[in-house]
Amino acid sequence: MSDALHEAPEIPGVTIGISGPARRSLAHRLISLALRMHGARTHYIRPGSRVDVSLLDGLVLSGGTHVHPENFGQQPQVTARYDRRRDATDQRLLKEAEAIGIPVLGICRGAQFINVFHGGSLCQNVTPLRVHTRHRPLLLPLQTVRLVRDSRLGQLMQGPVIGANRIHSQAIKRLGKNLRVVAVDNDLFVQAIENSRGQWLMGVQWHPEYLLYHGGHRRIFGHFVEAARNFKLARLEPESGLATHEITP
């Protein structure tokens, strides 16, 4: 991590919004650290905030409470914590981010919400469905995740298989429109998604902010910040065409 801190590029004016719960946790502070390691500034967005999305260069939807099932046409089937105000805030943020075209990174709940926003659904409790994967939560990268080689994420990780952690009990079920699955675990539960058109968008089911000691997981944040930087430059200099330029890991 110290090498990344010394090598962080200067990206003046790049501001990333981090959407999260009313009270920041260690995970959200680590997300902010990961982004600042790559030269970005961060702005924390609490439920109910009316932040002007057009002032942001990128948006992170972080982990947290379950997405309420009413967002994908179901009633709660498990006992869980929900935050409808946060659901409404993330809905608005995603809608405005898509309209503007700013890059979006979803982590755990954030990846699930991206899928729901695009018309997909969630499995409310995957724990009893696990056969080849552990039932208990894992903070260490002990979960095997298989990547699609030609995906953005696959190129970042520089290999077809990685280790990841797991804290979730919900998972993506029906895939949303204009999304593609780019990673699965050994039970074939979706572990990562990317968009097939539109702005730079990625969702990972695990928590890379807890794995910053691993170069591959750090590169997720670095790649995202670079996408935000290119988007900002494209807004300042539209003829550059950087907003749609694919970044080489």
C-alpha positions in Angstrom: 0.0 0.0 0.0 2.9 2.4 0.7 4.1 2.1 -2.9 0.6 3.1 -4.2 0.6 6.1 -1.8 3.9 7.3 -3.2 3.0 6.7 -6.8 -0.5 8.3 -6.6 -1.0 10.5 -9.7 -2.0 14.1 -9.4 -5.6 14.4 -10.6 -6.7 18.0 -9.7 -10.4 18.5 -9.3 -11.5 14.9 -9.6 -14.3 14.4 -7.0 -15.9 11.0 -6.3 -19.2 10.8 -4.4 -19.5 7.8 -2.0 -23.2 7.0 -1.2 -23.6 5.2 2.1 -25.7 5.0 5.3 -26.2 7.9 7.8 -23.2 6.8 9.8 -19.9 6.1 8.1 -18.3 2.8 9.0 -14.7 1.5 8.6 -15.6 0.2 5.1 -16.6 3.7 3.9 -13.4 5.2 5.3 -11.4 2.5 3.5 -13.2 3.2 0.2 -12.3 6.9 0.6 -8.7 5.9 1.4 -8.6 3.7 -1.7 -9.8 6.5 -3.9 -7.5 9.1 -2.4 -4.6 6.7 -2.9 -5.2 7.2 -6.6 -5.4 11.0 -6.4 -9.2 11.6 -6.1 -11.1 13.7 -3.7 -14.1 12.2 -2.0 -17.5 13.4 -0.9 -19.7 11.3 1.4 -23.4 11.2 0.5 -25.9 10.3 3.3 -29.5 9.1 2.7 -31.7 12.1 1.8 -28.8 14.2 0.6 -29.6 16.5 -2.4 -26.1 16.5 -3.7 -25.8 17.9 -7.3 -24.5 14.8 -9.2 -23.4 17.0 -12.1 -20.6 18.3 -9.8 -19.2 14.8 -9.3 -16.8 13.0 -11.7 -17.6 9.5 -10.4 -20.0 7.8 -8.0 -19.5 4.8 -5.6 -22.5 3.0 -4.2 -21.2 1.3 -1.1 -22.3 -1.7 0.9 -24.8 -1.7 3.8 -28.4 -2.7 4.5 -30.4 -4.9 2.2 -32.1 -3.4 -0.8 -35.9 -3.4 0.0 -37.6 -6.1 -2.2 -40.3 -3.7 -3.2 -37.7 -2.2 -5.5 -37.9 -5.4 -7.6 -41.5 -6.3 -7.2 -41.4 -8.6 -4.1 -42.2 -8.5 -0.5 -39.6 -9.3 2.3 -39.1 -13.1 2.6 -36.4 -12.8 5.3 -35.8 -10.7 8.4 -33.4 -8.0 7.5 -32.5 -4.3 8.0 -33.8 -2.0 5.3 -33.2 1.7 4.6 -35.9 3.0 2.3 -34.5 6.6 2.4 -31.1 5.3 1.2 -32.9 3.3 -1.5 -34.6 6.4 -2.7 -31.3 8.4 -2.6 -29.4 5.7 -4.6 -32.2 5.6 -7.1 -31.9 9.3 -7.7 -28.1 9.2 -7.8 -28.0 6.4 -10.4 -30.7 8.0 -12.5 -28.8 11.3 -12.7 -25.4 9.6 -13.1 -26.7 7.6 -16.1 -28.2 10.8 -17.6 -24.9 12.6 -17.3 -22.7 9.6 -18.0 -20.4 9.7 -15.0 -18.6 6.4 -14.1 -20.3 4.3 -11.3 -18.8 1.6 -9.1 -21.1 -0.5 -7.0 -19.8 -2.6 -4.0 -21.9 -5.4 -2.5 -25.3 -3.7 -1.9 -24.2 -1.2 -4.5 -23.8 -3.9 -7.2 -27.2 -5.3 -6.3 -28.8 -1.9 -6.5 -27.3 -1.3 -9.9 -28.9 -4.5 -11.1 -32.3 -3.6 -9.6 -32.1 -0.1 -11.1 -31.7 -1.8 -14.5 -34.8 -3.9 -14.0 -33.2 -7.0 -12.5 -34.0 -8.9 -9.3 -32.3 -10.3 -6.3 -32.3 -13.6 -4.4 -33.2 -12.5 -0.9 -31.2 -15.2 0.9 -28.6 -17.4 -0.8 -27.2 -19.0 2.3 -29.4 -22.1 2.2 -28.6 -22.5 -1.5 -24.9 -22.8 -1.1 -23.3 -26.1 -1.9 -19.7 -25.6 -3.0 -19.1 -22.3 -1.0 -18.9 -21.5 2.7 -21.9 -20.5 4.6 -20.2 -18.1 7.0 -19.0 -14.6 6.2 -15.4 -14.2 5.1 -13.4 -11.0 5.5 -10.3 -12.6 4.1 -10.0 -13.5 0.4 -10.9 -17.1 0.8 -13.8 -17.2 -1.7 -12.9 -18.4 -5.2 -14.2 -16.1 -8.0 -13.9 -16.9 -11.7 -13.7 -14.0 -14.1 -14.7 -13.5 -17.7 -11.3 -13.0 -19.5 -12.4 -10.3 -22.0 -14.2 -8.2 -19.3 -12.8 -5.0 -17.9 -12.6 -6.7 -14.5 -10.8 -9.8 -16.0 -8.2 -7.6 -17.6 -7.7 -5.7 -14.3 -7.2 -8.8 -12.2 -4.7 -10.3 -14.8 -6.0 -13.8 -14.4 -9.1 -16.0 -14.7 -9.4 -16.8 -10.9 -9.0 -14.6 -7.8 -9.7 -14.8 -4.1 -12.3 -12.5 -2.7 -14.1 -12.0 0.6 -17.9 -12.4 1.2 -20.2 -10.7 3.7 -23.5 -10.7 1.7 -26.6 -13.0 2.0 -28.4 -11.4 -1.0 -27.3 -11.9 -4.5 -28.2 -11.0 -8.1 -30.9 -13.3 -9.5 -32.4 -12.0 -12.8 -29.9 -9.8 -14.6 -30.8 -6.2 -15.4 -30.9 -4.7 -18.9 -27.7 -3.7 -20.6 -25.6 -5.6 -18.0 -23.3 -8.6 -18.3 -22.1 -11.1 -15.7 -18.3 -11.0 -15.6 -17.6 -13.1 -12.4 -19.2 -16.0 -10.5 -18.3 -18.0 -7.5 -18.2 -21.8 -7.2 -22.0 -22.0 -6.8 -22.4 -19.8 -9.9 -23.8 -16.9 -7.9 -23.1 -13.6 -9.6 -20.0 -11.9 -8.2 -19.5 -9.0 -10.6 -21.4 -7.1 -13.4 -20.5 -4.6 -16.0 -22.6 -2.6 -18.4 -22.7 -3.5 -22.1 -23.3 0.1 -23.2 -23.4 3.6 -21.8 -21.1 5.0 -19.2 -18.3 3.2 -17.3 -20.1 1.0 -14.8 -19.0 -1.9 -12.7 -20.5 -3.7 -9.7 -18.6 -6.2 -7.5 -20.3 -8.4 -4.9 -17.3 -8.6 -2.6 -15.6 -5.7 -0.6 -12.3 -4.8 -2.3 -11.9 -1.9 0.3 -10.9 -4.6 2.8 -8.3 -6.1 0.4 -6.2 -3.0 -0.4 -3.1 -5.0 0.4 -3.7 -6.9 -2.8 -2.7 -5.2 -6.0 -5.6 -6.6 -8.1 -8.3 -5.2 -5.7 -6.5 -1.8 -5.5 -6.6 -1.7 -9.3 -10.4 -1.7 -9.2 -10.3 1.7 -7.5 -7.4 2.9 -9.7 -9.2 2.0 -12.9 -12.4 3.7 -11.6 -10.5 6.9 -10.7 -8.9 6.9 -14.1 -12.3 6.5 -15.8 -13.6 9.5 -13.7 -10.5 11.5 -14.7 -11.1 10.8 -18.4 -14.8 11.6 -18.0 -13.9 15.0 -16.4 -11.4 15.8 -19.2 -13.9 14.9 -21.8 -16.4 17.3 -20.3 -13.7 20.0 -20.3 -12.5 19.1 -23.8 -15.3 17.3 -25.6 -13.2 16.9 -28.8 -10.9 14.6 -26.9 -13.4 11.7 -26.9 -12.1 10.4 -23.6 -15.5 9.8 -22.1 -15.9 6.6 -24.2 -12.3 5.7 -24.4 -11.5 2.2 -22.9 -8.7 2.4 -20.3 -5.9 -0.1 -20.5 -5.3 -1.6 -17.0 
